[in-house]
Amino acid sequence: MVIVGFYATGLRLLVRAGRSPVVAPAEFTDAITVITEKEARRAAKASAKAAKKSPLTAGQKQIALVGAYASFAVCALTVLGGLTLIVIH
């Protein structure tokens, strides 16, 4: 629950900081639908447009970015803590 909560918070803060994650299309088997290049360009364009319209100041964006990285760090530490518990016991 901690991992999911902090990961979601990290993603939210990352988007608020104007750094929306856009994933490039990948080649998979026929079982998985892959977005086209046109759809990927459209998503990247929408992401850039949303970043420009952000009402946050540069300082607020920086704080949101630091908060996002901190949230991802908590996720990583939680996973490492869980692995440590498994290895120790």
Helices and strands as residue ranges (DSSP letters): H 2-16, H 37-52, H 58-88
